[in-house]
Amino acid sequence: MSEYQPIACARHEALELAILRGQWLRLRLQDAAAGCELLALPLDIGAADGAEWLQARDADGQVHRLRLDHIRSATPADAAAGKFAAS
């Protein structure tokens, strides 16, 4: 695993706000094993193993643990996608 690179405070705050709001996000990931893009509901941010991680649930209910420095972008998913994924 590569050395963790801290993310900008503004990006960290945006993820925390999405958690508080229950806002679905479209995450673009560095890790090709995760599919490069993920529609997910962020659940929590924490630190472990020398890195910060986002715990998020995808539309199928699977929970993912994503290293914050591997998230290339996080944009709000449209309302229809979030409602579909939550049902």
C-alpha positions as CSV (number, residue, x, y, z in Angstrom):
1,M,0.0,0.0,0.0
2,S,1.3,3.5,-0.9
3,E,2.0,6.1,1.8
4,Y,-1.1,8.1,2.7
5,Q,-1.3,11.6,1.4
6,P,-3.6,13.8,3.5
7,I,-6.5,15.5,1.6
8,A,-7.4,19.1,1.7
9,C,-9.5,20.3,4.6
10,A,-12.3,21.5,2.3
11,R,-12.6,18.1,0.7
12,H,-12.7,16.5,4.1
13,E,-15.5,18.9,5.2
14,A,-17.5,18.2,2.1
15,L,-17.5,14.5,2.8
16,E,-18.5,15.1,6.5
17,L,-21.4,17.3,5.3
18,A,-22.6,14.6,2.9
19,I,-22.6,12.2,5.9
20,L,-24.6,14.6,8.0
21,R,-27.1,15.3,5.2
22,G,-27.4,11.6,4.2
23,Q,-26.4,12.7,0.7
24,W,-25.6,10.1,-2.0
25,L,-22.4,10.8,-3.8
26,R,-20.9,9.7,-7.1
27,L,-17.3,8.8,-6.2
28,R,-14.5,8.6,-8.8
29,L,-11.8,6.3,-7.4
30,Q,-8.2,5.8,-8.1
31,D,-8.4,2.1,-7.5
32,A,-9.5,0.3,-10.7
33,A,-10.5,-2.8,-8.5
34,A,-13.4,-0.8,-7.1
35,G,-14.7,0.0,-10.6
36,C,-13.4,3.6,-10.9
37,E,-16.8,5.1,-10.1
38,L,-19.2,4.3,-7.3
39,L,-22.6,5.6,-6.3
40,A,-22.5,5.5,-2.5
41,L,-24.1,6.9,0.7
42,P,-21.2,8.0,2.9
43,L,-21.6,6.7,6.5
44,D,-18.5,7.6,8.5
45,I,-15.0,8.9,8.3
46,G,-12.3,7.5,10.5
47,A,-8.5,6.9,10.8
48,A,-6.8,3.5,10.9
49,D,-3.6,1.9,9.6
50,G,-2.0,5.3,9.2
51,A,-4.6,6.7,6.8
52,E,-8.1,8.2,6.8
53,W,-11.0,6.2,5.4
54,L,-14.5,6.8,4.2
55,Q,-17.1,4.1,5.0
56,A,-19.8,4.1,2.4
57,R,-22.7,1.9,1.3
58,D,-23.4,1.3,-2.3
59,A,-26.8,0.9,-4.0
60,D,-26.7,-2.9,-3.4
61,G,-26.2,-2.4,0.3
62,Q,-22.5,-3.4,0.3
63,V,-20.3,-1.4,2.6
64,H,-16.9,-0.2,1.3
65,R,-14.0,1.2,3.1
66,L,-12.3,3.7,0.9
67,R,-9.0,5.5,1.6
68,L,-9.6,9.3,1.3
69,D,-6.6,9.9,-0.8
70,H,-7.9,7.3,-3.4
71,I,-11.1,9.3,-3.9
72,R,-10.4,11.5,-7.0
73,S,-13.8,13.3,-6.8
74,A,-17.0,13.2,-4.9
75,T,-20.0,14.9,-6.5
76,P,-23.6,14.9,-5.3
77,A,-25.7,12.2,-7.1
78,D,-28.9,13.4,-8.6
79,A,-32.0,13.1,-6.4
80,A,-33.5,10.3,-8.5
81,A,-30.3,8.1,-8.2
82,G,-30.3,8.5,-4.4
83,K,-33.9,7.6,-4.0
84,F,-33.5,4.6,-6.3
85,A,-30.5,3.4,-4.4
86,A,-32.1,3.9,-1.0
87,S,-35.1,1.8,-1.8
